Amino acid sequence: MTDQETIARFIFLRAQGWSFNRIAVELSISKPTLIKWSRQHQFEIANLRATETEALAERVFRQRHERWESLARQLKKLEEEIEKRNLEEIPASRLHAIAASLRAEINREMGPVRFTENTRRIADEELIYGRHEWVP
């Protein structure tokens, strides 16, 4: 491999979450050199990691979103059916129980709501990330 190919491979492996030790063995490069490359190419590593994370999140969240839509449709149908019924004439306890179960499942699927804010600053040629989280 040429130096540029080796650096590109390093960036790829680092973005994949490989440790310096593991990369050093894989590429036969000293750990201090890898650390130097990490500082020099931190933005490329961060961008590649973010791109891959975003692609993974898109696949995961698409499935979750489809599940949420399905649960919401089922709940809406049940609630519409409950509205049509005269509760004094037709026992609707089963419909209420199913609706409650669906609401609980939706709450489990959604999980707690979190608001986050990422901050970053550059100091001495190193990128520093911070994260603030608020849970209502």
N, C-alpha and C positions, 0 to 999 in steps of 0.2 A: 504494500500500500504506500502511496505517496503521503507526504505530510498532510496535505489538504484532505485526502481521503481518510486519514487517521483522525484528524480533527473532526471531520464531519461524522465519523463513526462515534467518536467520543461524545459529541453533542447529542447524537441520537440516543446513545446508551444512558447518558446522564439524564436526559429528558424522560427516559423510561423508568427512572428511579434507581438505577444501578449505583452502588457505592463506589467510592474511589478505589478501594481495595479490589473489588471485583473487576472494575474496568482496567486497573493496572495489570492484572493477571491476563485478562482477555486481549489487551492490545500490546502487552509487553512494554509499557511506558511507566516511568517512575511516578509515584504518587505526587511529589512536589510539582512535577510538570503538569499533571492533571489538574491540580489545584490552581495553578497559574492559568491554564486554559479555561477553567471554570470561571475565573474572574474576567478573563478577556471576552468570553462568549456567553456571559450570563444572560444577556437579552435574548440571544438565539435559543438558548436552553429553555428559558422561561416561556418564550413564545411557542416553541414546539410543544412543551408540556401543556400549556394552556390550550393549544389547538387540539391536542389529543384528548385532554380532559373534557373539552367542550363536545367533541364528537361522541365520547362515551356517555356523557350526561344527556346528550340529545337522544341517544338510543334508549337509555334507562327512563328518562322522563317522558318520552313518547309513549312507552308502554304504560307508565303510571297514569299519564293523562288519559289514554284510551280507557283504562280501568275506571278512572274517576267519572268519565262521561257515561260509561255503562251503568255505574252505580247511580248516578244522578238521574238517568232515564228511568231506571227501575223504580227509584223513589218517587219520581214525578207521577208515574203511572199509578202507583199505589195511593198516593195522596189524592189524585183525581178520582180514583174509584171510591175512596173514603168519602169524598165530598158528595158523591152521587147518592150515597146510602143514607137512609133514615136509621140512625143508630138505635132508636126505640124498637123498630120492627126487625131489623137484621143485625145479628151479632157481628160486630166489626172488630172484636178484640184481637182476632188473628191478624187482620190487616194492620192494626195499630202495632202489634208486636213485630211484624215484618218490617214496618216502616222504622220502628225504633232500632231494630237490628241493622238495617241499612244505614241509618244515621251513625250508629256506633262504628260500623265498618268504614264509612267515609272518614270519620274522625281518625281512625287508626291508620288509614291509607295516607291521609294528609300529614299526620304528625304535628308536632308543635310548630308554630309560626316563628321564624327567626328573621330578623333584619340584620344584615351585615354591611359593613363598610370597610373596604380595603384602603390602606394608606401605604404609600411607598415614598422613599426618599433615597437619594444617592449620597453616600458619604465615602470618601477615600476610594473611589472607583468600585464600590460594592453596593449592590442593590439591597435595600433593607425593606422588608415587608412587615406590615402590621395589620391586625384585624380587630375590629370592634364589633361586638355582637350585643343585640338587644333582644330579649325574649319577653313578649307581652304577657 
